[in-house]
Amino acid sequence: MVEDDELLRLTLVELFALWNYRVLQATNGLEALNLLVEGNEVVDLVLSDAVMPVLGGSGLLKQLRNRGIQTPVIMLTGHPIADGLEGLRKLGMVAWLTKPPDTIQLAETIYTALGQRRPD
C-alpha cells in the first residue's frame, strides 16, 4: 500500500487486514521501490496513489518495470489523467480507481488483479 495520506493509508491497511491480506506500507513511491527491490518480502500486488511527493505511482510503475519487477499495480487517485492511462496499461497497470475507492469495487479489483498475477 503506497499512499502519502496517512489517514487513507491506515484505513485501507485496516480494511485489508479484515480481508486477511498482509500489507506492507510506504508513504511514497521511492520508499515502496526500496521495499520491493531490497526487501525480503514477496509482494503479490502494489496498490499505489498516483500523485505523491518524491515519486508518484506512475514513476513507481516505470521504475518497477525497468528493474524487471512484474508485480501487478493498481492505481488510486483523485486526479484525472485519462491521457496517460494507455501508457500505464502498457506498463502493466491492471486497474485505475478513484479515491476514496468503493469497497466492493476495490475488493473485486484486488481479486481480479491477484488472479492475473504472473510468476516473475
C-alpha positions as CSV (number, residue, x, y, z in Angstrom):
1,M,0.0,0.0,0.0
2,V,1.7,3.2,-1.2
3,E,-0.2,6.3,-0.1
4,D,1.1,9.7,1.3
5,D,-2.3,10.5,3.0
6,E,-1.7,8.8,6.4
7,L,-5.4,8.5,7.3
8,L,-6.4,6.9,4.0
9,R,-3.4,4.6,4.1
10,L,-4.1,3.4,7.6
11,T,-7.8,2.9,6.8
12,L,-7.1,0.8,3.7
13,V,-4.5,-1.2,5.6
14,E,-7.0,-1.9,8.3
15,L,-9.6,-2.9,5.7
16,F,-7.1,-5.3,4.0
17,A,-6.3,-6.9,7.4
18,L,-10.0,-7.6,7.8
19,W,-9.8,-9.3,4.4
20,N,-6.9,-11.4,5.7
21,Y,-4.2,-9.7,3.5
22,R,-0.8,-9.0,4.9
23,V,0.2,-5.4,4.0
24,L,3.5,-3.6,3.7
25,Q,3.2,0.2,3.8
26,A,5.0,3.0,2.1
27,T,4.4,6.8,2.1
28,N,5.8,7.4,-1.4
29,G,7.0,5.6,-4.5
30,L,10.6,5.7,-3.6
31,E,10.0,4.1,-0.2
32,A,7.9,1.4,-1.9
33,L,10.6,0.8,-4.6
34,N,13.2,0.3,-1.9
35,L,10.9,-2.2,-0.1
36,L,10.3,-4.1,-3.3
37,V,13.9,-4.1,-4.5
38,E,15.8,-4.5,-1.3
39,G,13.2,-6.2,0.9
40,N,12.9,-9.9,1.7
41,E,9.1,-9.9,1.3
42,V,7.3,-11.4,-1.6
43,V,4.8,-8.8,-2.8
44,D,1.9,-10.1,-4.9
45,L,0.2,-6.7,-5.6
46,V,1.0,-3.0,-5.4
47,L,-1.8,-0.6,-4.7
48,S,-0.5,2.9,-5.2
49,D,-1.6,6.5,-5.1
50,A,-0.8,8.1,-8.5
51,V,0.2,11.5,-7.2
52,M,2.7,11.7,-4.3
53,P,5.7,13.7,-3.4
54,V,9.2,12.2,-4.1
55,L,8.0,9.5,-6.6
56,G,4.4,9.1,-7.7
57,G,2.6,5.9,-8.8
58,S,3.4,6.3,-12.5
59,G,7.0,6.8,-11.7
60,L,7.0,3.8,-9.4
61,L,5.4,1.6,-12.1
62,K,8.0,2.6,-14.6
63,Q,10.9,2.0,-12.1
64,L,9.5,-1.4,-11.3
65,R,9.3,-2.4,-14.9
66,N,12.8,-1.1,-15.6
67,R,14.1,-3.4,-12.9
68,G,12.2,-6.4,-14.3
69,I,9.6,-6.5,-11.5
70,Q,6.3,-7.5,-13.0
71,T,4.1,-7.3,-9.8
72,P,0.6,-6.1,-10.8
73,V,-0.1,-2.5,-9.9
74,I,-3.5,-0.8,-9.1
75,M,-3.5,3.0,-9.1
76,L,-5.6,5.2,-6.9
77,T,-6.2,8.8,-7.4
78,G,-8.4,11.8,-7.1
79,H,-6.8,13.4,-10.1
80,P,-7.9,12.8,-13.7
81,I,-5.2,11.6,-16.0
82,A,-7.2,10.0,-18.9
83,D,-4.4,10.9,-21.4
84,G,-1.8,8.7,-19.7
85,L,-3.9,5.6,-18.9
86,E,-3.0,3.7,-22.1
87,G,0.7,4.1,-21.4
88,L,0.3,2.9,-17.8
89,R,-1.7,-0.1,-19.0
90,K,1.1,-1.0,-21.4
91,L,3.5,-1.0,-18.5
92,G,1.2,-3.4,-16.6
93,M,-1.2,-1.2,-14.6
94,V,-4.1,-3.6,-14.1
95,A,-6.7,-1.1,-12.8
96,W,-7.3,2.6,-12.0
97,L,-9.7,3.5,-9.1
98,T,-10.8,6.9,-7.9
99,K,-10.3,7.9,-4.2
100,P,-11.8,7.0,-2.0
101,P,-12.4,3.7,-3.6
102,D,-15.7,1.9,-3.3
103,T,-15.2,-1.1,-1.0
104,I,-16.8,-3.6,-3.3
105,Q,-15.1,-2.4,-6.4
106,L,-11.8,-2.4,-4.5
107,A,-12.3,-6.0,-3.3
108,E,-13.2,-7.1,-6.8
109,T,-10.3,-5.3,-8.4
110,I,-7.8,-6.8,-6.0
111,Y,-9.3,-10.3,-6.5
112,T,-9.0,-9.9,-10.3
113,A,-5.5,-8.5,-10.2
114,L,-4.3,-11.3,-8.0
115,G,-5.8,-13.8,-10.4
116,Q,-3.9,-12.3,-13.3
117,R,-0.6,-12.5,-11.5
118,R,2.3,-13.9,-13.5
119,P,5.3,-15.6,-11.9
120,D,8.5,-13.4,-12.1
